[in-house]
Amino acid sequence: MVDVKAVSFKDVSKDGLKDIIIIVDDGYAGQGNAPLATVYFQKADGSFANDLKLDQEINDSKNNNDVKTVKSYLAGKL
């Protein structure tokens, strides 16, 4: 079972467009619930793109517990 823990619409890439951070608790990730974060970056045409490699980095580094932590991690990457 997957439960949505947080959804945030913030301009994390500093391009003036709203990006989406989604954090879910994944009950299938072993013991208990493990948070998983994903980020969708808005493009100029209004569509959104996801960088799977960046998502993996966020989750592998354990910077995925809450929106503030994800934003801090992204500030150092973007």
FIDRENKE-280634 format. One record per residue: residue number from 1; z, x negated, y negated of N, C-alpha, C in turn. Coordinates in steps of 0.001 Angstrom, whole numbers. Layout:
// FIDRENKE-280634
  resi     n.up   n.east  n.north    ca.up  ca.east  ca.north     c.up   c.east  c.north
   NUM        Z        X        Y        Z        X         Y        Z        X        Y
...
***
This chain:
// FIDRENKE-280634
  resi     n.up   n.east  n.north    ca.up  ca.east  ca.north     c.up   c.east  c.north
     1        0     -838     1183        0        0         0        0     -881    -1244
     2     -760     -509    -2223     -836    -1249     -3478     -357     -338    -4600
     3      593     -835    -5391     1110      -79     -6531      785     -818    -7821
     4      284     -100    -8807        7     -701    -10111     1331     -960   -10815
     5     1549    -2201   -11178     2782    -2608    -11860     2590    -2605   -13373
     6     1408    -3044   -13843     1154    -3106    -15287     -338    -3108   -15556
     7     -704    -2506   -16682    -2071    -2563    -17204    -1937    -2814   -18694
     8    -2683    -3791   -19185    -2604    -4131    -20596    -3998    -4336   -21162
     9    -4216    -3817   -22347    -5480    -3994    -23055    -5208    -4914   -24239
    10    -5495    -6196   -24064    -5236    -7220    -25079    -6445    -8132   -25197
    11    -6620    -8696   -26380    -7689    -9674    -26588    -7161   -11052   -26195
    12    -7180   -11358   -24910    -6651   -12638    -24449    -7626   -13790   -24669
    13    -8904   -13500   -24811    -9901   -14558    -25002   -10168   -14861   -26481
    14    -9494   -14136   -27366    -9592   -14365    -28817   -11017   -14246   -29344
    15   -11770   -13269   -28804   -13137   -13050    -29274   -13289   -11729   -30023
    16   -12166   -11055   -30288   -12204    -9790    -31010   -12454    -8581   -30133
    17   -12592    -8788   -28828   -12842    -7701    -27885   -11630    -7510   -26982
    18   -11359    -6266   -26605   -10215    -5971    -25747   -10509    -6376   -24310
    19    -9608    -7142   -23732    -9688    -7526    -22336    -8625    -6727   -21571
    20    -8764    -6664   -20260    -7838    -5874    -19453    -7125    -6791   -18466
    21    -5792    -6720   -18478    -4970    -7410    -17488    -4394    -6328   -16577
    22    -4567    -6495   -15283    -4012    -5555    -14308    -3136    -6345   -13343
    23    -1920    -5857   -13134    -1008    -6468    -12171     -614    -5398   -11167
    24     -766    -5724    -9893     -392    -4792     -8830      616    -5473    -7910
    25     1412    -4662    -7235     2272    -5146     -6156     1539    -4859    -4863
    26     1249    -5921    -4117      497    -5799     -2879     1456    -5874    -1696
    27     1746    -4741    -1104     2663    -4683        24     2136    -5356     1274
    28      857    -5736     1299      275    -6357      2479      312    -7878     2438
    29      868    -8456     1399      820    -9916      1228     1997   -10619     1899
    30     2381   -10176     3053     3471   -10851      3755     4787   -10141     3542
    31     5815   -10894     3247     7146   -10324      3080     7247    -9607     1735
    32     7614    -8353     1790     7814    -7603       557     6554    -7470     -263
    33     6742    -7150    -1519     5611    -6988     -2429     5381    -8265    -3211
    34     4148    -8710    -3230     3768    -9888     -4001     2868    -9431    -5143
    35     3177    -9827    -6382     2305    -9417     -7487      955   -10124    -7418
    36      -73    -9394    -7771    -1424    -9942     -7885    -1974    -9531    -9244
    37    -2506   -10506    -9973    -3056   -10237    -11307    -4565   -10428   -11291
    38    -5225    -9639   -12107    -6657    -9797    -12329    -6934    -9535   -13806
    39    -7934   -10207   -14333    -8274   -10064    -15750    -9755    -9735   -15866
    40   -10052    -8717   -16647   -11432    -8345    -16946   -11680    -8628   -18418
    41   -12684    -9440   -18700   -13023    -9813    -20070   -14147    -8920   -20567
    42   -13933    -8315   -21746   -14965    -7459    -22320   -16069    -8323   -22911
    43   -17298    -7897   -22660   -18462    -8591    -23212   -18953    -7829   -24442
    44   -19815    -8459   -25214   -20296    -7874    -26467   -20970    -6520   -26269
    45   -21562    -6296   -25098   -22237    -5014    -24855   -21278    -3914   -24398
    46   -19976    -4229   -24348   -18971    -3243    -23968   -18626    -3241   -22484
    47   -19399    -3946   -21679   -19094    -4028    -20246   -17988    -5064   -20026
    48   -17496    -5132   -18798   -16422    -6063    -18474   -16852    -6974   -17344
    49   -16375    -8219   -17381   -16666    -9201    -16337   -15356    -9798   -15846
    50   -15331   -10107   -14567   -14153   -10668    -13923   -14478   -12062   -13425
    51   -13550   -12996   -13586   -13708   -14366    -13091   -12776   -14521   -11893
    52   -13315   -14410   -10693   -12492   -14453     -9488   -11757   -15780    -9333
    53   -12385   -16872    -9766   -11737   -18180     -9675   -10505   -18232   -10579
    54   -10623   -17695   -11786    -9491   -17661    -12709    -8374   -16776   -12158
    55    -8731   -15624   -11602    -7718   -14761    -10979    -6974   -15511    -9887
    56    -7705   -16241    -9064    -7083   -17009     -7979    -6125   -18050    -8536
    57    -6530   -18726    -9623    -5665   -19725    -10260    -4380   -19084   -10781
    58    -4507   -17932   -11427    -3328   -17231    -11953    -2365   -16900   -10816
    59    -2905   -16351    -9745    -2061   -15928     -8632    -1493   -17108    -7848
    60    -2290   -18138    -7624    -1808   -19316     -6895     -703   -20038    -7662
    61     -779   -20008    -8994      216   -20688     -9828     1472   -19843   -10033
    62     1455   -18608    -9521     2584   -17667     -9637     2836   -17224   -11078
    63     1822   -17334   -11923     1918   -16845    -13300     1400   -15410   -13368
    64     1870   -14581   -12442     1319   -13239    -12286     2378   -12138   -12242
    65     3599   -12432   -12641     4679   -11450    -12517     4649   -10353   -13567
    66     4164   -10685   -14764     4114    -9693    -15835     3021   -10078   -16830
    67     2720    -9155   -17726     1635    -9357    -18686     1909   -10560   -19580
    68     3131   -10718   -20025     3476   -11838    -20912     3199   -13182   -20233
    69     3551   -13294   -18968     3325   -14539    -18231     1835   -14806   -18038
    70     1085   -13765   -17720     -369   -13917    -17565     -988   -14354   -18890
    71     -596   -13700   -19997    -1132   -14065    -21312     -800   -15508   -21663
    72      415   -15953   -21383      807   -17335    -21665      -33   -18315   -20861
    73     -247   -18000   -19597    -1065   -18863    -18748    -2503   -18942   -19285
    74    -3052   -17784   -19652    -4422   -17752    -20167    -4554   -18488   -21489
    75    -3521   -18468   -22317    -3563   -19159    -23615    -3786   -20653   -23410
    76    -3276   -21187   -22320    -3470   -22604    -22030    -4790   -22917   -21340
    77    -5469   -21873   -20846    -6718   -22074    -20119    -7955   -21768   -20955
    78    -7840   -20854   -21907    -9022   -20399    -22653    -9138   -21079   -23993
***
